[in-house]
Amino acid sequence: MTIYDFTTVPNRLNNHSVKWQEVERDADLLPLWVADMDFLAFPEMEAAIHRYADYGVYGYSYFSDELYDAIIDWEKQEHGYAIAKEDLVLIEGVVPAISVAIQSFTQENDAILINTPVYPPFARSVKLNNRRLVENSLIKNEGRFEIDFEQLEKDIVTNDVKLYVFCSPHNPGGRVWTIEELVKIAELCRKHQVIIISDEIHQDLALFGNKHYSINTVGDFKDFTIVLSSATKTFNVAGTKNSFAIIENPELRAQFKKRQLGNNQHEVPTIGLITTYTAFRQGKPWLIELKTILEANINLLVDYLTQHTKIKVMKPEGTYLVWLDFSAYNLSDEELHYKIKEEAKLILNVGSTFGQEGVGHARINVATPQKVLQEACERLAKVFSK
């Protein structure tokens, strides 16, 4: 029995929704791409935002002790990560925090490593900050992505890598990395004096019995590791803008905060402070139910596409984002995405934007009422039938 509403399809048209913008021009399209959910907020979240709106004054806000305590308690209770208030740096988003870290800990032309395919802003942030991008390809093994650690060390050494931007859990593959994998990564980076930026924004969305471990909970790596996270993806409040960096090394923290201030990125919208506090203090029951919905949706997608198409579905261990492999159809990338958008009338993320390994692939967002996902599956099966 469900308590919360995960069946209503919100009308997001003409509300400046990035996800639904193209549908305002073509009503036949169904958008299942950018990582926000088509689910209603839980009642306490809506009430908190109403209270803010009703207040009538919208000036500057400071970061309250109650907010810090909410983040600290969530990290401890949900992820076994014991941190102190001074370890936390609030910033409006994880992607801005990646750029601040790049600027803080590297110089122009320094090498920065990412695992591809991966969330497109990783590569973009490296390139636009005039750093040298090193792409380490993930390998597919038994239907999931894994790291080739021998190649990873070669890439670090050969390129004299200074910074490793790591995605945990992984987007778009949905890998929830094991303790053993995280320890190997951290030990390699310690050996070669590489700073790790661990993007853990999907940390609360481990599914199917998998458990997320923050990289700083699997060993003593805090001297060279920065963890980035947020309530925004988990609780579908990305538009309210707030995230946090956990930086236990005081020297790295001082460097980060100096660059953040230099960029004038030290302020966070008041509404982001409110939604973060509300999420971490009142959102757990909603999250528990959400995860059962996501698991059911993922199972539906896997079963339907496996039965009716030749699309290979990489079943995620976490997140609500699923990696689809269309290589069995022998289409060019242009032909593939024409078929997806113009014939199936779906908007999915183009796989090649995640790296060269994404050619012939697409990413689908399953955080939507199940009847919507069912419609998407039927559209894909009609165009890509066996």
PEDAFEN-V376456 format. One record per helix or strand of 2 or more residues. SS is the DSSP state (H for helix, E for strand). FROM is the first residue (numbers start at 0). TO is the last residue. Records with the same first field share a line. If there is no record, write none. Layout:
SS = FROM-TO ; FROM-TO
This chain:
H = 20-23 ; 42-54 ; 64-78 ; 84-86 ; 93-104 ; 120-127 ; 148-158 ; 178-190 ; 202-204 ; 214-216 ; 231-234 ; 237-239 ; 249-261 ; 269-281 ; 283-307 ; 326-328 ; 332-342 ; 350-353 ; 355-357 ; 369-382
E = 29-30 ; 87-90 ; 110-115 ; 131-136 ; 138-140 ; 143-145 ; 160-166 ; 194-198 ; 224-228 ; 242-245 ; 311-313 ; 320-324 ; 345-346 ; 348-349 ; 360-364
